[in-house]
Amino acid sequence: MNIVEIKKILEKNNNYLRQTFHVKELGIFGS
C-alpha cells in the first residue's frame, strides 16, 4: 500500500467516525 491509499482509508474512517458521533449527539440531545 502506498501513502495515498492509506490517506484515503484514514479519511473514510474519519468521516465514518464523525457521522456516528454526530448521530449519537443528535440522539442524546433529541431524547
Sequence and secondary structure as in RCSB ss.txt:
>XXXX:A:sequence
MNIVEIKKILEKNNNYLRQTFHVKELGIFGS
>XXXX:A:secstr
  HHHHHHHHHHHHHHHHHHHHHHHHHHHH 
